[in-house]
């Protein structure tokens, strides 16, 4: 199913983190689409929904064993705990942690979405040229985030970690922000996520990939035990449907609609999810 993905996506089994990292630099970047983004009522914004009512703390300088020691951390320790972010990730400078590959390599939509509450984007810091893997071995391996930044990109307001399930697209609607990915040979599982723009609550549904790829997934992400403890509400669906989860879906009166997967035998089938629950 993943060998001939639409839109020029990586169409081969990636053997190891380094090859997948190079493949993403050359072939994958986050895609973004905005629906009604400039004609909505500004929601009540809480920078930290957990616990509610608190604003994002000012980033503090945290020493790290890298050339970026003198640069301020991208998030405070308190904010990192509230969002389930690894403290070592929060200690990275924002210039390392916030990174998007060249949008020209994934020309499905603009690379970011400006909203009244700030700038939403999908970040793939593990392919950042400024990341020192020798100083932080394994810290950002197969790690991506959905972030809400201040308009000038100088501060993280919200952060949602996706280790082993790297988002590929972003859809902003008046009520929610959606993200998702189509599994491939290297990371075979797919997902769809929803963040409530008012409360910040996160829902994620994971679609396990084909069994023949299961042992090649460096991070096990298709068991209840593997998803337990992740921030937000995560649950497993059935096997990956014959729908195209690689491209941005359409929000219609009938739900969040994903088109049929074009390379699926028989043409595939569309997938409809409830826009509020992803069920």
N, C-alpha and C positions, 0 to 999 in steps of 0.2 A: 504493500500500500504506500510505503514511503519512498520507493525507488524512483518514482517519476512524479514527484510532487509538483503542483502547479506553480506558476510564477517564477520558475527558475530556482526554487529552493534547493538546498543541498540534497542531492539525489543519490547518495551512496552511504554505506555504513561507515561511520567515522570511528577509527580505531584509536582511541586515547584522547586525553584532554588537549594535548598540544595540537594535534591535527584539527580537532573541532574548533579550537581557538582561532587558528589560521583560516579555517573555512568561514567562520562567522565574520571575520574581518573583511573577507572578500565577497561574501554573498548574503549576509544577513544584517539588517538594522531594524530598529523598532519602527512600526508603522502606526500612524495616528489618524483618526477621523473625528470631527466634531459635529454633533447634531444639535442645533439650536444653541450653540455655545455663546452667541453674542446677544441673544434675546431671551434671557432667563432672569429670574429674580435671584439676587444674591442670597445663598443659603446662610443660615447661622453657622459660622465657622468655629470649630474647636480644633486647635492645632493638635491636641492630644485627646482622642476620644476615650482613652484608658489611662487614668481615670478622667471622667468628663469634667469639663469646666476649667481645665488648666491650660495655660498657654505653653508654647514650646520654650524650653529653657535656653539660655544663651549658651552657644557652644563653648567648651573649655579646651584649653591646650592640654593634650594628653601625650606624654612621651612615647615614642615608638622607635623601634630599632631600624630606622630607614633614613635616607637623605631628607625626608620631609618632616623630621622631628620638630623643627621650629614652626611649622605651619599649624594653624588651629584645627581641631577636630571638626568633622562635618556634623556631628551630633553630640549633645551632652550625654552623660551616662544615664541620666534620668529619662531622657527621651528614648534612648536605645532600649531601656528596660520596658517602657510603656508599649513599644511596638515590636518587641521580640527580636531586636537587632543584636547580633553578636557585638560585644563591646569593642573588639578589635576592628570590626568594620566601621563602627561609629567613630573610632579614633582616626580613621583615614581622612586626609584633607578632602574637601569637597571637590577639588579639581581632579582627584583620582576617582572618587566614588561616583561622581556624576559623569557618565560617558555614554555617548551614542555613536555607533559607527556611521559612516557616510550614508545619508539617506538615499543617495543615488544608487546604492547597491541593492536597495529594497524599495523601489519607487511605487508603493501602493497608496501612500497618503503622506501629508506633512509629518515631520518628525516629532512634533510636540503640540500641545493644546493649551492655549491661554484661556483662563476662566476667571470669573470674579474672585474666586478664592485663591488663585495663584496659577502656577505653571505646572501642568501634569506632564510627565514623561516616563518612558521606560528606559532604565539605565542598565547597561551591561558592563560594569566596571572591570570584569575579569579579562576583557580584551583591550582595556585602556593601555596605551603605550607608556603611560606614566606610572603604571602599577609595578612595584618591585616585588616580584614573586619570590626572589631569593630571601628578602627580608621578612616576608610573611608567607611561607610555604603553605599552599593549600587553602589559604584564607578565602580567596575569591573564586576557587575552582567551581565552574558551572554555576556562578552566582549572578542573579539579576534582581532588580528591584523595580517596583512601581513607586514613583516619588511625586510628591507635591512640593514645589519649591516656591519661594518668593519670586515675583516677576523678574528680578535681576539675577536670579539663580545663585544668590549668595547664601541662602539659608534653606534647610530642609524643614518643612512644616509637617509632613506626614511621610511615612516610609513603610513599605510592605515588602518583605523579603521573599524571594522565590528561588531557593537553592535546588538545582537539579531539574527545574521546570521553568526555563527561561521564556518570559513573554515575548511575543513577536509583533503584537499589534495593540493599539489602544483606541477605544471608542468612548467619547464623552457625550453624554445625553443630559437633559435638564435635571434628572434625578440621580444619576449614577455615572460612574466611570467603569468601563469594562476592559478587560485585557484577556489575551489568550495565546495559545500556541498549538501548532500541529506537531506531533511527535515525529522523530526521524530515527535513523539507525543508531545514532549516538545517544540521544535522550529520547526514548521511544514513546513516552507518555505525553498525552495532550491535556490541556486544561482550558477552562473558561473561568474568569474571575469577575466579581462585582464589588465595587466600593461605593457605599452610600455617600453622596456628596455632603449631606448634612451631618450625619453622625460619624462617618468614617468607618463604619462597620464593614468588614471584609467577608465575602463568601467565595469559596473556590470549589469547583467540581473538577475532579481528575478522571480522565478516560485512559485506562491502561492500554498500552500498545500491544502488538502481536506477541505471542509467547516466544517466538523464535528470537526476538530481540531482548527478552527480559534479562538474560544474563549479561548483556552488554551494557546495561544501564549502570554507570558508576555509582549513582545515588539511587537507592531503592525508593520509589515514590508511588508505588501502586499497591500498598498494603495499609490497612488501618493503623498498624503500629508505626509505620514510617511517617504517616501524616499527623499522628497524635502529637500534641504539644506545639504545633505550628500556630502562629498568631492568627486569629480569625476563626471562621467556621469552614473546615475542609471536609469533603466527603468524596467517596469513590462512586463513580457511575459504572455502567456496564462497559463492555469493551468499546474501544474507539469506534464511533459510528462512521458510516460511509459518507459523512459530510465534510465539507472543506473548512476546517478549523484554522487554517493558515491565513485566511483573508478576513477582513473586517465584516461582521454580519450586518444585517439590516434590522432596525427596530421598527416593527410594524404593530398594528392593532392585534395581531395574532401572536405576538411574542418576539423574542430575539431569534432571528432566522438566519441559519447558515446554509449556504447553497450546497447542492450535491457535489461530492468530490469528483472532479472531471475524469480522473484516471482510474477510478474504481470500476471493476468489472460490472457491466450492466448500467453504468452511468452514475452510480451512487444514489444516495437519498438525502434530502434536506433534513436539517435538524432544527427543531423549535424548542426553545427553552423559555420558561417563565422569566420575564425580565426582573422580577423582584426576588425570586428564590433560586433561580437557575435549575429548577427541576423540570 
